[in-house]
């Protein structure tokens, strides 16, 4: 098989967009030129890489395989460029950071502090839910992920870098607001606003209550922490959230943290990446910075 990097670059761009026109715009090529490169790659492979479904194109099984290898190839080239830049003594590089939506409450402070220390490193931040983060780790599409409990079915390196306590929140004026050491069994009388199935916060919450033999009543399901906070403020139920996400609301009296026996649920934030990944100089700098500075930065006043 005779394949060029140009063909692979064009193909992976089309595969990412699943659209020839948008790929051509990104690559600054004409659409016929893009189509020709893909056709030549298909001829080299000996299998179709795309199939037409109505007005849309989809990757074939062969296309998915080639796409996976293509992403790995170009990620390796990017890492090589950064390693060579480091050997030249250049304070430059590109760094893709993906974070859980809850981490994004303090991630901007962390990234701002890192950028001040390493201004030559180009940071790209992606905020995603747990399902998407697992996909990024599985396909090795990001350098480092900041998330809650790492998945066990992917070969990963991970280190805890910050505490992540989960607390029960209620609206101001709730009957339990002034009580101390509330028995956890009392929560069975309340309704809880839940995160979506698969959310790290929900998994930890359900696991903890199951361990305590507590059956909680679930109300509405929300896909974002902001929606949960608004629902709790409106009196629709209690919520379980990371303490990091409610600093402002607690300070301004919009939400209260209930004093429940055995809580907060003690968790951690983790820095995660594929075990096979060779960290670039930029990624290694970020790793070391987070491990030494994250806790201090998170606790610093805004």
N, C-alpha and C positions, 0 to 999 in steps of 0.2 A: 504494500500500500504506500503510495507516494502522496503525502499530504503536506501542505505548506502552513506555516504559522498564520499567514494572511487568510487562508481559507478557514482556519480554525477560529480566528478572531471574528471574522464576518459571521460564521455559523453560530458561535456562542452569543453574539449580539442579537441575532435573529431569534435564537432559542429563548433568550431572556425576555424579549418583547413579544414573541409569537406574532410578529408583524414586520413585514419587509419594509414598509414605508418608514416606520419609526426607527428601525435599525439603520436604514440608509441615511436618515437625518443625523443620527448620532455619529455615524462613521464618516459623514460628509462625502458620501458616494451617491451615485445615481441608483435607483431601484434596479434597473437591468444589470448593473455591475454587481450588486449584492446577489441577485438571483443567479448570475453566472458563477460566482464563487461557490455558492451553496451547491449548485449542480455539479461543478467540478469535484467537490468534496464527496458528493454522493457517488459519482462515477468511480472515484478512488476507493471508497469504502465498499462499493458493490451492493449497497442496500439503500432504500429510501430513508431519509432522515426526518422528513415531515410528511404529514398527510392532511388533506383538505377535509374539513368538517363544516359543511355549509359555507359561510363566508370566512371562517376562521381556519387557522392552521394549528396543528398539534404535533408534538414530537412523537415519532414512532418509538418502538422499543430500542431500536438501534440508535435513534436520535438521542434518547435519554442517556444511553451509555456514552456516546461520543460527547454529549454535553457535560457529563460528570468529569470525564477525563480532560476536557478542554478547560474547565474551571480550575482543575488541579494544576494543569500546565501553566496557566497564566498567573495563578497565585504563586507558584514556585518561581517564576521569572521575577515577579514583584519582590519576593523575599530576597532573591539573588541581587537585585539592584540595590536594595537597602543595605545588605551586607557589604557590598562593594563600596557603597557610599560611606559606610562606617569606616572601612579600611582606609579611605582617603581622608578621614577626619572631618567629614561633613556632618553637620548637625541638621540632617534632613531626613525625610522618610514619610511614608503614608501608613496610617493606622486606622483599621476598621474596628470600631467598638460597638458591640450590640448589647443592649441592656434591657432587663425586664421593665415593664411600665412603672412598677413601684420604685425601682432603683432611680428612675428619672427624676424623683423628687430631690435627690441630692447629687445626681450625676453632673449637672451643669457646673456646680461649685467645684467638683473634683476635676472635671476636664478643664475648667478655666484656670485652676491652679497649676495643672500640668502644662497647659499651653504657655503660661507665663514663664515656666522654668525651661520649656523646650519649644521656643517659638517657631523653630524651623520645621517641626513635625506637623504634617497635614492630618488633622483628625476628622474622621467621618463617623457620625453617631447614628445608630439605628435603634429606635425604641419599639419593642415588639412584645407580644404575649409569649407565654411559656412554650406553646406549641411551635410558634415560628422560631424561637431561639433554638429549640431542639433540632429543627430542620437545618438551621444554619450550621450548627455543630456537626450534624450528620454529614452534610455536604462540604464541610470545611470552607464555607464561604466568608467567614469573618475571622479576624485575628484573635480577639478576646471577647468573652461574654461575661457580663456581670449579672448574676441571677441568684435565686434562692437555691433550694436543694437540687444538686445536679442529677440528671438522669443516670441510671445505672446500666442502661442497655447500650451505651456508647462508650468507646474506649477514650477516656478523658483524663486530663490533669486538672485538679481543682484544689483551691486553697481558700479557707475562710479569711475574710479581711475586715469584717465588721459585724457586730451584733445586729440582729433584726428581730426585736421583740414584737410579737403580735398581741394586741390589746382589744378589749371589747369596748365599743363606743356607743354612746346614747345621746339623745338630744338633751339640751338643758331643761331642767325641771322634771326629768324622769324620776319615778318613785324610788329607784335604786341609787340615785346620784349621791345622796348623803350617807349611805350605809357603808360600813367598813367590813372587810373580810366576809363578803357575801358568799355563802355556800354555793359551790358550782352547780349543785342540783337545782338551785333557784332558776337557772337559765332555761330549764325545760319549760317554764311558764311563758317564755318570751318567743317572739318571732324574729328570725334572723334574715337580713338581706345578704344574699350570697354572691360570690364571684362565680364566673362561668366554670363548668366542669373542666378539669384539667389545670386550672389555675394553681400556682404554687401555694398561694395563701389558702385557698379552699382545701387543698389536699392536706396541708398542715393542720388546719382547723378541724376537719373531719377526723383525721387520725387521732388528734389529741382528745377530742370529745369521746370517741369510741373507746380509747384507752381508759377513760374515766367512767365509762358506762353511762354516758349522758346521751339522751336522744333529744335533739333540738328540732324545733319546728322551723321549716324554711318558708320564706315568703318569696319575694321577687328575686330574680337572678339578674345581675348586672355584669357587664364586661369591662367596666372601668372603675377604678377607685373613686374618682370624682363623683360618679353616679351613685355609688354606695353612700358616700358622705352626704350627698344632697338628700337621698332617700331617708337616711337616719335623721337628719335635721328636720325633715318633714314629718317625723313621727311614724314612719312606716315599719319600723322595727329596729333591732340592734344590728351592729355590724362587727366583724373582726377584721382589723386592718393592721398594717405595719405602723408602729409608733412614729416612724420617720415621715409618714404621709399626712400627719394631722397636727404638726407642730403649730401652724398658724391658727387652725380652727380652735385648738385647745387654748392657745394664748389669748384669743379674742373672745372666748366664751361661746363659740358657735357649736361646739361639741364637748362632751365630757368623757373621760375614761372611767369606767366602772372598776371598783376595787374588788375583784373576784379572787377568791382563794385559789392558789395554785397558778395564777396568771401573773404576768404575761407568759405566753407560750414562747419559749426561748428558741430562736432560730438564728441562722447566720446568713450573711451575703457571701457568695463565693465568686472568685475569679476562675473562669473555666476556659479551657481550650483543648483541642485535640491532642492526644498523647503523641501522635506522630508529627505534630507541627514543630518546626524549628522556629523559635521566636526570633523575629527580626530585631535589629538593634532598637528600633522605635518601640516595638512591642515589649522588649526586655526592659527598656527604660520605664514604660508605663507600668509594667508588672511591679518593678521595684518601688516606683513612686506610690502606687496604691497600697502596697503592703506596709509601707512606712508612714504614709501621711493620711490615709482615708479616714481613720477614726478621728483624728484631730480636726480635719477639715469639716467632717459632718457635724461635730460638736460646736464648731465656731459659730458665733452669731452671724446672721445674714446681714 
